[in-house]
């Protein structure tokens, strides 16, 4: 019997849900497409008449005022929608990823621990059986020096020089310690999955992991206006063979998960809540395996505002806004199966990523090839909105 995604539907919500400003997207069978919703008194209220896409809302000059003045339509019980989503009932109203037209970007190697793991993958050439031995060698050599170092600083330049002299040169050192962060395209607009939907791990991979992350919501003006949770599913063996295979390792069907809702900044929730967020990840396997880890955003090597400014500025424009995965401290090394082989996913795993002020993003693992294919693209969205008489409101 498959594992439950959550203990109870309300586990999905932030601890301070009563005061949180939450918006999201749901699939409505009667519409044949998505609706933009906001949470109000235990119900998800359709505001699509005012904002046909999430980008129409997040691009408003004053998002909170715009949300307050939105025309309210149909509504659905939050508890019922969460239940539909948790059991994978695609024939009922259920959650989608809470973004649509926004670009989906990700920052990599933003924590010392993740830099360590990228070095290990690279030196192992993607061979999982070599990881434990190499991990010990690198940790004993330079592990302590990576902690607390500021990328682009004179100290980081010197550490890069020392590591290269010890035969530990890596292209990951440049983005982990140098002045420019790694920011890449994680997925295409409309392709991300949401709470309750399957996440995909390509069947070519034998060494892979979840990457639990806080995700920034950024408008076209480069302003961070809120956040959500994300799973930047990663194929460690593929990226370990070559960093040039990053698109193959990162951008596969159902490999980008976001949700459960976007939490907008308001009087009770600010960028500092993001900077100090603690994120837990749990993996429950049908084989009885359990993984339970936590990471803290206050250990990130580059401030989230720095990452946002780098991603969206004079050299990059995103007229429909973007979301930015901020990277992960979490590096799963707990053995699953034979000693020394570390962690990798199995089909049917339940992954729960949680943070008190964001709630819980939960998904079940399948292969990218067997997970529901991405078929609802931009043309279908336009056609759907047009059939509902909403296209005239897009971009207003």
N, C-alpha and C positions, 0 to 999 in steps of 0.2 A: 504494500500500500504506500502511495506517495506521501511524503512529509507535508505538513501544513506550512504555508508561507509565513504565517504569524500565529501567535498564541491567541489573539483576539483582534477583531477589526480596529478597535480604537488604539492599538499599539502603533498604528501607522502614523498617528498624529503627533505634532509637537506637544511637549508637556504644558505649554502655556497657550494651547490652541484657542482658548476663549478670547485672547487679546491679539492673536496673530492675524496678519493680513495675508491670506492664502488665495492663490488663483491657480487654475489648472485647465486641463483639457479632458473631455470624456468623449467616448464614441457613443452616439445615440442611434440605435438601429432604425428608428423611424425617420431620421434625417439621412441615413446612409452615409454619415460622415461625422466630423467632430463638432463639439460645441465648446466655447470658452466659458468657464464657470468660476464663480467665487464662492467661498464658504461663508454661509450666513445662518446662524442659529441651527446648526446641525443639518443643513440642507445645502446641496450644490445648486447654485442658481445660474441659469443660462443668461449670459450677457452678450451673446453673439450679435444681437441686433445693433448694439453699439460698437462692438469690437469683434468682427468676424474672424480675425486671427489673433493669436497671442501677441504677435509683433505689432498689431494695431494698438494694443493696450500699452505694451512696454515702451513704445515710441512716443507716447504722450508727454508733453512738457512737464506736467504734474500728474504722475501716474495715480497717486492716491486720490486726488480730486476727480480725476477722470473716472476712476473706479466707483467712487461715491455717487457720481452722477449718471452712471450707466443705466440704460433701460433694462429692467428685469423681466425675464420671460419664465419659461417652465423651470421647475426645480425637482430635484430628486433627493431622496434620503441618502445622506452621506454614508450611514452604516450599511445600507443595502448596496450602494455602489462599491464600497470597499469589499463587501462580501463577494459580489459578482467578480470583482477584479482578482481577489485572492484565490478563487476556485477556477479562474480562467473561463468564465461564462461569457463567451464572445457574442452570444445572442441577446445579451442584456446590456444596459448602460454600464460601461466600465472605464476605468482610468486609462489614459494614454500618456505618453511623455508630455510634460507640461510646456513644451515649446513647439513651434512649427517652422516659421520662415527663418529663424535665427541660424547663423552659422554655428557649427559645433566644433570648437577648437579645444586643444588640450595642451597644458604645459607639462613637460617631463623633467625628471631629475631635479626636483625642487626641494628634496630632503636628502640629508646625508645618507640615510639608510637606503633610499632608492638609488643613489649614486653607487653605493657599495654593490647592490644587487645587479645593476647594469654592468659593472665591471666584472662581476662573477659570471654573468651570462656570456659576456663577450669572450672572456678567457676560457670558458668551458666550450665555446663554439656551439652553444645550444644543447650540450650533452648534460642531461640532468644528473647522471651518475658521477660527474666530476665536480658538482657544485659544492658539496660539503668540504672537500679537501681544499679547493681554491678559496672558499670563504674563510677558512682558518688561516690560510697564508696571508690574505689581504688584511684581515682584521688585526693580525699580529704585527703587520708591517706599518699600516697607515690608518687603521680604523679610528683611533682616538683623535687623530689630527683633523679628520673631516668634520667632527662635531663642532658646531658653533662658528664655522668659518663663513665669512661674508664673500659671496661671489664677486669677482672683479676687484677685490681688495689686494694690496701688496702682499698680504699673507697668503692669499689664494694663488697668486702668481708664483710665489716661492714654492708653495706646496706642489703645484703642477710641475715645476722644474725638478724638484726632488723626486717625485714619483716617476717622471720620465727617465731620470738618471738611474733609477732602480729597476728599469725595465717594465714599469707599470703604466706606460703611456697608453692613453685611450682617447678616442674621440668624445667619449662621455665626459671627460675631464673639462673639455672646453665649455660645454653647456652647464655642467654642474658647478664649475669654479670660475668660469670666465665672465665677461661683462654682458653677454647676450644669452638670455634663457632660450630653451627649446620650446617653441610653440608650433604645433602641427595641427593639421586637420584630422579630427577624430572620426567624423561621420558627416554625411550629407544632410541638409535640412529635410525634415520630415521622416528621417530614417531611424531615429532613436526610439527605443521601447520604454514603456513606463512600468509602474508598479504592477506586479502580477503577471506581466508578460514574460515569455521565455527569453533568456539571454543566450547568445550563441558563442560556442568555442569551436573553431574550425576543426574538422576531423583530421587535418594534417598534423595537428599538434599533440605532443605527448607531455609537454611541460608548460603549464599555463596557470593563470591565477586571476582572482578578482583584484581590482584596484579601487578601494573605497576612497571617494574624494568629495570635498566640498566644491561645488560648481558655482561660479559667479554668473549673474545675469547682467549683461552690459548692453546699454542702448547704443545707437549709432553715433552718439556724441561722446562715447567713451566713458560714460558715467556708470558706475556699478549701482544698480538699483535694487538688488536683492540676491538671493541665492537658492540653491537646492542641493540635493545629494546626487552623486553619480557613481556608476561602476564603469571604469575604463578597462573593460575586459582585455587581457593581454596574453599573447602567445610568447612565452619566454624563450622557447627553443628556436622559434623563427627569428625573433629580433637578435638572439644571441649569435646566430650564424652571420648576420650582418645588419648593422644599423640602417643600411639602405633598404632593408626589407620591412622597415617600420610600417608602411601602409598595409602590408600583408599581415603583420602581427597585430595591428590595431583596428583596421577598418574592414570588418567582415559583417555579414548579416547578423543583426541583433547583438552586436558587440558593444553598443553604447546604450546604457540604461540611465534614465534620469527620473527624479521625482521624490516623493509622490506628488508634491505641489511646488510651485514657486512661492517662496516667502519674500514679500516685498519689504523694503526698509520703511519703518514708520517710527513713531515716537518711542516705542518700546523695543525696537530691534534695529541695530545699526551695523556698520562695517566692523566695529569692534567685536560684535558677537561672532562674526565670521572669523576674525583673527584669533579668537580664543576657543573656537569650537573643538570639541572632542568627538571623534568619530570611531565607532566600534564596527567591527565586521565579524559576523558569525557565518560559518559554513556548516551545514548539517548534511551528512551523506546518508544515502540509503544503506550503506555498509556499516553504519554506526559511527562513522568518523565525525568528530566535532572540532571545529576551530573557533577560537574566541580571542580576538585581539583588539587593541585600541591604539589610535594615533591621535596626536594633538597638533592642531594647526599652528600653535605657538612655536613649534620647532621647524617651521618652514624656513628655507634659506633666503627667499626673496619675498618681500611683502606682497600681499595680494594686489594692492594698488599699483605696485611696480609691474606685476605681471599683466594687469589689465591695460596699463598705459603702453606697454610694449606691444600687446596684441592688437590694440586699436588706436591708431594715431595717424600722423601725417603719411606714413608709408602703407597703411592698410585701412581701408574704409569698409564698413559693413552697414549698408543702408537699412537693413532689417534687423540690426543688432546681432549679438552673438552670445553664446554661453561659453565659459572657459573652465574646463576641468583644471584644478590648481595643483594636481600631483598628489602623490601618496607617500606617507611614511611607512606604510605597511609593506612588509616583505615576508611572505609566507614561507617558512622554512621547516615547519613541523612535519615530521615524517608521516607519510600516509602509505602504509604497506611496509615494504622492506626498509630496514634501517639505512639511513644515508641517502635515500631517494627523495626526501623532502615532500613538498605538497604539489599536487596537481588536481584538477577537477575530474569528477566522474559525472556521467550523465545522471540527471535526477537530483543533483545537489541543490539545496536551498541556500541562497545567499541573502543575508540580511545586513544591510548597511544602515546604521542609525546614528543620530545625533539629537540630543534633547530638544534643540530649538528648530530642527528641521523634520523630525519624525523618522520614519523607517521606510527605506526603499528595499523591497524584497522581490526576488526573481528566482526562477528555477532554471537550471542549466540544461541545455540541449546542444546538439551540434549546430553550427551556423547553417549547415546544409539541410537539417531537418526542422529547424525552427521556422515559424511562419515567415514566408518570404515578404520582403518589402514591396508592396504593389501600389500603395496609395501615395502617389507623388504629386508634384505641383499642378500638373494638368488636371488630375482628378480632383484635387482640392478646389481649383478654380471652377471646374464644372459643377461640383457639389454646391459650392457657395452660390453659383449662378442659379441653380435649380431652386434654391431657397430664397432667392431675391436679395442676397446679401452682397453681391460683388460691388454694387454702387457705394457701399460703405467702406470698402477696403481702401486704406491709405488716407482716410480722413482724420 
